[in-house]
């Protein structure tokens, strides 16, 4: 009896093994890689037509190939030269089974919680990778403060006002704003500052530069809150604008914030507009490819085209769209429309469709976008026309003014008089610094007064940067957009 049972078990085992030997499982890729044809500074992609794959006839036999379980590939114990961020990007592409959008690549490179460019380092200033206007001169933050106070007066000097900065960097702009406004107590007493920041490193710098301390409420509430010793103003930090309390008038400052929002890139191909994607090539390097099918971002491309003239679109071979900029602008417009206030957006960009502007900057120089991601800043030109249309579409209660050049904006607010006043009581070295800073903020091209090394000549940002305001219609036209 026992022998008969053993023989039956052996027969069943051989039958199962025979079935497993004839089953094969194949996953066909959703999109085949496209070859790239580009120089280090070009991001255009050559599209190769996909060959038709002959269909495989269905097989009646079913089997399971488990050979991989018993014969795993040899594992190399050599240390990988890829950074953690590069490994992470490659794993996303691998496990998703296809390339990722340029926008997703950009977002991971800049704000990945563990290895993003902005997350764990101070990237600003001469020792960083780039210099922003607040780092150039105190006058920039002071002029933005003048604009905010003028708008506050147009709003009827509300007793409570949210002052929000998106992406406040080191906190330099707000620190200069508060110092400049410190004598106007009615204004500073009305403020509650909200910093929208995702970097723990930059939060610490902002805390230091705004001279923050933690205090308990004087009404007996044990809850601790943060104030700036510059003016006694309350300060809070948030990960997104949505987290900033609504219901009271709000002034929002977005200086060099929009340019870091992830963009989707599209290229005209033989079969129409295709989204440019990032894939891993056979040599394990990143490469650009074109999507085989329409992507979700195509809806934003069509929306952007709706706001443009056919003649403008017809001249384009590449287009950048920024869905997050459109969505953020609509959120801003809805809040301003309901709560009152305004937003000031200053950035480098165009008052029209942006074609191919995405760039990488490392240590003040341009590098390849796909080279060693996480070690360079990625930014793109801001489409100010799309911002205007997004705001007007979101709320009938807001008006959009501008853009105007940064030179016009700062000049109309009185930066000329401010630099003259500062130079009256300063040393020769301080005067040179003020003159250089002034030129970088309002000038165009190389400074004519420069006598130092040619490669160190200050370059003016006055016409490359644009300023735009979104305000509640009840408050009238803001200074200096009249």
C-alpha positions in Angstrom: 0.0 0.0 0.0 2.8 2.5 1.0 4.7 1.6 -2.2 1.6 2.3 -4.4 1.2 5.7 -2.8 4.8 6.6 -3.4 4.6 5.6 -7.0 1.4 7.8 -7.5 3.2 10.8 -5.9 6.2 10.4 -8.2 4.0 10.2 -11.3 2.2 13.5 -10.3 5.5 15.3 -9.7 6.8 14.3 -13.2 3.6 15.5 -14.8 3.9 18.9 -13.0 7.5 19.3 -14.0 6.7 18.5 -17.6 4.1 21.2 -17.7 6.4 23.8 -16.1 9.0 23.2 -18.8 6.8 24.3 -21.6 5.3 27.6 -20.2 6.9 31.0 -21.1 5.8 34.5 -19.9 6.8 37.5 -21.9 6.2 41.2 -21.1 6.2 43.5 -24.1 7.5 47.0 -23.4 4.9 49.7 -23.5 7.3 52.0 -25.4 10.5 51.2 -27.2 13.5 53.4 -26.7 14.2 56.1 -29.3 17.7 57.1 -30.3 18.9 60.6 -29.5 20.7 62.9 -31.7 22.0 65.8 -29.7 25.0 67.8 -28.7 25.8 68.3 -25.0 23.9 71.6 -25.0 21.0 70.5 -27.2 17.8 68.8 -26.0 16.2 68.0 -29.3 15.5 64.3 -30.0 15.5 62.5 -33.3 12.5 60.2 -33.6 12.9 56.7 -35.2 9.8 55.1 -36.5 8.9 51.9 -34.6 8.9 48.7 -36.5 5.8 46.6 -36.4 6.2 43.5 -34.2 4.7 40.3 -35.6 2.1 38.9 -33.4 2.9 35.7 -31.5 0.2 33.0 -32.0 -1.4 31.9 -28.7 0.0 28.7 -27.2 -2.3 26.1 -25.7 0.5 24.7 -23.5 1.0 26.4 -20.1 4.3 26.3 -18.2 6.2 28.3 -15.7 9.9 29.0 -16.2 11.5 29.0 -12.7 15.1 28.8 -14.0 15.8 32.3 -12.7 15.1 31.2 -9.2 17.8 28.5 -9.3 20.3 30.3 -11.5 20.4 33.9 -10.4 22.7 36.2 -12.4 26.1 36.8 -10.9 26.2 39.7 -8.5 29.0 42.1 -8.6 30.3 43.3 -5.3 32.1 46.2 -6.9 30.9 49.5 -5.5 28.6 51.3 -8.0 29.7 54.8 -9.1 26.1 56.0 -9.4 24.8 58.4 -6.7 21.8 57.5 -4.6 19.7 59.9 -6.7 20.8 58.3 -10.0 20.0 54.8 -8.6 16.6 56.1 -7.5 15.9 57.6 -11.0 17.0 54.4 -12.7 14.8 52.3 -10.4 11.7 54.4 -11.2 12.3 54.0 -14.9 13.0 50.2 -14.5 10.1 49.3 -12.4 7.7 51.5 -14.3 8.7 49.7 -17.4 9.4 52.9 -19.4 10.8 56.4 -19.5 9.7 59.3 -17.2 8.7 62.8 -18.2 11.2 65.6 -18.0 9.0 67.2 -15.4 9.3 64.1 -13.1 13.0 64.0 -13.7 13.3 67.7 -12.8 11.2 67.3 -9.7 13.2 64.4 -8.4 16.5 66.1 -9.1 15.5 69.3 -7.2 13.2 68.1 -4.3 13.8 64.4 -3.7 13.5 64.2 0.1 16.8 62.5 0.5 19.0 63.7 -2.3 17.3 66.7 -4.0 19.5 69.6 -5.0 17.6 72.0 -2.8 17.0 69.8 0.2 20.3 69.3 2.1 22.5 72.2 1.0 22.8 76.0 0.8 22.9 76.6 -3.0 22.8 80.4 -2.9 25.5 83.1 -3.0 29.0 83.2 -4.3 29.9 79.9 -2.6 26.8 78.2 -3.9 25.7 77.5 -7.5 23.9 80.8 -8.3 23.2 84.3 -6.9 19.7 85.7 -6.6 18.7 89.4 -6.5 18.3 89.5 -2.7 21.8 88.2 -2.3 23.1 90.9 -4.7 21.9 93.9 -2.6 19.7 94.8 0.3 18.0 97.2 -1.9 16.0 94.5 -3.7 14.2 93.3 -0.5 13.7 97.0 0.6 12.0 97.8 -2.8 9.7 94.7 -2.5 8.9 95.9 1.0 7.8 99.3 -0.4 5.6 97.5 -2.9 4.0 95.4 -0.2 3.4 98.4 2.1 1.8 100.4 -0.8 -0.5 97.5 -1.6 -1.4 97.2 2.2 -2.4 100.9 2.1 -4.5 100.3 -1.0 -6.2 97.5 0.9 -7.3 99.9 3.6 -4.5 99.0 6.1 -6.0 95.8 7.5 -5.1 94.9 11.0 -4.2 91.3 10.1 -2.2 90.4 7.0 -0.6 87.2 5.8 2.7 87.9 4.1 3.7 84.7 2.2 7.0 84.0 0.4 7.2 81.0 -1.9 10.7 79.5 -1.8 12.3 82.1 0.4 15.9 80.8 -0.1 18.0 82.0 2.9 15.3 84.4 4.1 17.4 87.3 2.8 14.6 89.1 1.0 12.2 89.0 4.0 15.0 90.0 6.4 15.8 93.1 4.2 12.0 93.8 3.9 11.5 93.8 7.6 14.5 95.9 8.3 13.4 98.5 5.8 9.8 98.5 7.1 10.7 98.4 10.8 9.8 102.1 11.4 6.3 101.5 10.0 4.9 99.8 13.1 1.3 99.7 11.9 2.4 97.6 8.9 4.8 95.3 10.7 2.4 94.7 13.6 -0.3 93.6 11.1 1.9 90.9 9.6 2.1 87.2 10.1 4.8 85.8 7.8 4.4 82.4 6.2 7.4 80.7 4.6 6.6 78.0 2.0 9.8 75.9 2.1 10.6 72.2 1.6 14.3 72.2 2.5 15.3 71.5 6.2 18.7 73.1 5.6 17.2 76.3 4.2 14.6 76.5 7.0 17.5 76.7 9.5 19.1 79.5 7.5 15.9 81.4 7.3 15.4 81.0 11.1 18.9 82.5 11.7 18.7 85.3 9.1 15.3 86.5 10.4 16.7 86.5 13.9 14.0 84.2 15.1 13.2 83.1 18.7 10.6 80.9 20.1 8.1 82.4 22.5 5.0 81.5 24.5 1.8 83.5 23.9 1.3 86.3 26.5 -2.4 85.5 27.0 -1.5 82.4 29.0 -1.6 79.9 26.1 1.4 77.5 26.6 1.7 77.0 22.8 5.1 78.1 21.6 5.4 80.2 18.4 8.2 81.8 16.5 8.8 85.5 16.1 11.5 87.6 14.3 13.4 89.9 16.6 13.8 92.3 13.7 10.2 93.5 14.2 8.5 91.0 16.6 6.6 89.6 13.6 5.2 86.0 13.9 6.7 83.5 11.5 5.4 80.1 10.4 6.7 77.5 8.0 4.7 75.3 5.6 5.4 72.7 2.9 2.7 74.1 0.5 0.7 77.2 -0.1 -2.5 75.2 0.7 -1.3 74.9 4.3 -1.2 78.7 4.8 -4.3 79.7 6.7 -7.0 81.4 4.6 -9.6 83.9 5.5 -7.6 87.1 5.9 -6.0 89.4 3.3 -2.8 87.9 1.8 0.3 89.3 0.0 2.3 86.6 -1.8 5.8 87.0 -3.0 7.2 84.6 -5.6 10.8 85.6 -6.5 12.7 83.1 -8.6 10.2 80.4 -7.6 8.3 79.7 -10.8 11.5 79.0 -12.7 12.1 75.9 -10.5 8.7 74.3 -11.1 9.0 71.2 -13.3 8.3 71.7 -17.0 7.0 69.2 -19.6 8.8 69.4 -22.9 7.2 68.6 -26.2 8.8 68.2 -29.6 7.2 68.3 -33.1 7.6 65.0 -34.8 6.3 63.4 -38.0 3.2 62.1 -36.2 2.5 65.3 -34.3 3.5 66.7 -30.9 5.3 64.1 -28.7 6.4 64.6 -25.1 10.1 64.4 -24.5 11.0 61.8 -21.9 14.0 60.6 -19.9 15.1 57.0 -20.3 18.2 54.8 -19.6 20.3 54.0 -22.6 22.2 50.8 -23.3 25.4 52.3 -21.8 23.4 53.0 -18.5 23.5 56.8 -19.2 20.4 58.9 -19.2 19.0 59.9 -22.6 16.0 61.7 -24.1 13.4 59.8 -26.0 10.0 60.7 -27.4 6.7 59.3 -26.1 4.9 56.8 -28.4 1.4 57.8 -27.1 -0.2 61.0 -25.9 0.6 61.6 -22.2 -1.5 63.3 -19.5 0.5 66.5 -19.9 -0.8 66.8 -23.4 -4.0 68.3 -22.0 -1.9 71.2 -20.6 -0.2 71.6 -24.0 -3.6 71.9 -25.7 -4.7 74.3 -23.0 -1.6 76.4 -23.7 -2.2 76.3 -27.4 -5.7 77.6 -26.8 -4.3 80.8 -25.4 -1.9 81.3 -28.4 -2.2 82.4 -32.0 -1.9 79.8 -34.7 0.9 81.8 -36.3 2.9 81.6 -33.1 2.4 77.8 -32.8 3.3 77.2 -36.4 6.8 78.6 -35.9 7.6 76.2 -33.0 9.5 73.0 -33.1 9.6 72.6 -29.3 7.4 73.8 -26.5 7.6 73.8 -22.7 4.5 73.8 -20.5 4.4 74.0 -16.7 1.2 72.5 -15.3 2.3 73.2 -11.7 2.7 76.9 -12.6 -0.8 77.0 -14.1 -2.3 75.2 -11.1 -0.4 77.3 -8.5 -1.4 80.5 -10.2 -5.1 79.4 -10.1 -4.8 78.7 -6.4 -3.2 82.1 -5.8 -5.9 83.9 -7.9 -8.8 82.1 -6.1 -7.3 83.0 -2.7 -6.7 86.7 -3.6 -10.2 86.9 -5.2 -11.9 85.7 -2.0 -9.6 87.1 0.8 -8.2 90.2 -0.9 -4.5 91.1 -1.3 -2.1 90.4 -4.2 0.8 88.5 -5.5 4.1 89.7 -6.9 5.9 87.4 -9.3 9.5 88.2 -10.3 11.5 85.8 -12.5 13.3 85.5 -15.7 11.1 84.5 -18.6 9.0 85.5 -21.6 5.6 87.1 -22.1 4.7 84.2 -24.5 5.2 80.5 -25.2 8.5 79.2 -24.1 10.3 76.9 -26.6 13.4 75.2 -25.1 14.8 76.9 -22.1 15.5 74.2 -19.5 19.1 74.6 -18.3 21.4 73.2 -15.6 23.7 75.4 -13.5 26.5 74.1 -11.4 29.0 76.5 -9.6 27.8 79.4 -11.7 28.3 77.6 -15.1 26.0 75.7 -17.5 26.3 71.9 -17.7 24.4 69.1 -19.4 20.9 68.6 -18.0 21.3 64.8 -17.7 24.9 65.0 -16.3 25.2 63.8 -12.7 21.7 64.8 -11.6 21.3 66.3 -8.1 24.5 68.3 -8.4 23.2 71.1 -10.5 20.2 73.5 -10.3 17.6 73.0 -13.0 15.4 75.9 -14.1 13.4 77.0 -17.0 12.0 80.3 -18.4 8.7 81.4 -16.9 5.8 81.7 -19.3 4.2 84.9 -18.0 1.4 84.8 -20.6 0.3 81.4 -19.2 0.4 82.9 -15.7 -1.9 85.7 -16.8 -4.4 83.4 -18.6 -4.4 81.0 -15.6 -5.2 83.7 -13.1 -7.9 85.3 -15.2 -9.5 81.9 -15.9 -9.5 81.1 -12.2 -11.2 84.2 -10.8 -13.3 87.1 -12.1 -12.3 89.0 -9.0 -8.6 89.5 -9.8 -6.8 91.7 -12.3 -3.3 90.9 -13.7 -0.8 93.7 -14.3 2.4 93.4 -16.3 4.8 92.0 -16.9 7.3 94.9 -16.8 11.1 94.6 -16.6 12.7 94.4 -13.3 14.6 97.6 -14.1 11.2 99.4 -14.6 9.7 97.9 -11.5 12.6 98.8 -9.2 13.2 102.2 -10.8 9.6 103.2 -10.3 9.7 102.2 -6.6 12.7 104.5 -6.1 15.8 102.4 -6.1 17.7 105.3 -7.7 17.0 107.5 -4.7 17.8 104.6 -2.3 21.3 103.9 -3.7 22.1 107.6 -3.6 21.1 107.8 0.0 23.1 104.8 1.0 26.3 106.0 -0.8 26.3 109.3 1.1 27.6 107.6 4.3 29.8 104.7 3.2 33.4 103.8 2.5 34.8 103.6 -1.0 34.7 99.8 -0.8 31.0 99.9 0.2 30.3 102.4 -2.5 31.8 100.0 -5.1 29.7 97.2 -3.7 26.5 99.3 -3.9 27.3 100.5 -7.4 27.9 96.9 -8.5 24.7 95.6 -6.8 22.6 98.4 -8.3 23.9 97.6 -11.8 23.2 93.9 -11.4 19.6 94.6 -10.4 18.6 97.2 -13.0 21.4 97.2 -15.7 21.6 95.4 -19.0 24.7 93.6 -20.1 28.2 94.3 -18.6 28.6 97.3 -16.3 30.3 100.2 -18.1 32.0 101.4 -15.0 33.8 98.1 -14.2 37.6 98.3 -14.1 38.4 94.9 -12.7 39.0 91.5 -14.5 36.7 91.2 -17.5 35.5 87.7 -16.4 34.3 89.2 -13.2 32.3 92.1 -14.7 28.8 92.4 -13.2 26.1 91.5 -15.6 22.8 93.3 -15.3 19.5 91.4 -14.7 17.3 94.5 -15.4 15.7 93.4 -18.6 16.1 89.6 -18.3 13.8 89.5 -15.3 10.2 90.4 -15.4 7.7 91.5 -12.7 3.9 90.7 -12.7 1.2 91.4 -10.2 -2.1 89.7 -9.5 -4.4 91.7 -7.3 -8.0 91.8 -6.1 -9.9 94.2 -8.4 -11.4 96.1 -5.4 -7.9 97.5 -4.6 -7.3 99.2 -7.9 -4.1 99.1 -9.9 -1.0 98.5 -7.8 2.1 100.6 -7.8 4.0 100.8 -10.1 1.8 99.2 -12.8 -0.4 102.3 -13.3 
